[in-house]
């Protein structure tokens, strides 16, 4: 079971993302902004269109964690430079997030093992 950080400013969408993460058998971790939210996580789902989400995405860019962007805005060069594992534009089908998260969590341990 992976721990997945969710940084989404809208409570209803955050609740839906948490449900999807749980349905996949993982533990959702709600971003609170206290600076320790990212400790012990295996992946993150972030809305980079909000200032707090963008700050978090930038700080996680060096952490070698899979980061998925779910945004109301289309990707731009600055966001793609952060190398998200996936960039889903809202509204998107829920299965797209499920597949992207499953793929990110499957690939991540393999890549980490190859680095050893």
HELIX and SHEET records of a PDB file:
HELIX    1   1 UNK A   11  UNK A   23  1                                  13    
HELIX    2   2 UNK A   51  UNK A   60  1                                  10    
HELIX    3   3 UNK A   77  UNK A   80  1                                   4    
HELIX    4   4 UNK A   94  UNK A  115  1                                  22    
SHEET    1   A 5 UNK A  27  UNK A  30  0                                        
SHEET    2   A 5 UNK A   3  UNK A   7  1                                        
SHEET    3   A 5 UNK A  43  UNK A  46  1                                        
SHEET    4   A 5 UNK A  66  UNK A  71  1                                        
SHEET    5   A 5 UNK A  86  UNK A  89  1                                        
END                                                                             
